[in-house]
Amino acid sequence: MKKLVIIRHGAYGNDGCLNEFGKGQIKSLAEKLREHMSGDKVVLLSSTANRARQSAEIISSVLGVEH
């Protein structure tokens, strides 16, 4: 079964980058996703905004996929 998962970036600061809380949010989410995505093909796309790219990097690291 195909799945489409849309994720908003984590919390960020005035500089537009993820803060520590936001990094934790995304890592926690990615770990939960990993349980449901096991064995599935994953394609990860993101906006070019710093906070979105940082979120995608964390997710790709946890899921073991490229972005």
Phi, psi and omega in degrees: 000133178279147180230143172240121180241122178250127184236133173273148179301166178282179179298145183221165181262187181297339180277358179084001180257155178301138172269178183299322178297316179297321177298320178295320178302311184291319179298317179298316179298315181298321178295323177291320178297321182306321179298327183266347184254004184306122178084349180276149173289135182238130173241124184246121178238149177212162172293168176272357178298140183309311183297326179287318179295319178296319178299315180297323179296318179295314180298315181296324178295315181291319182277347180072038179234162176273157175227000000 
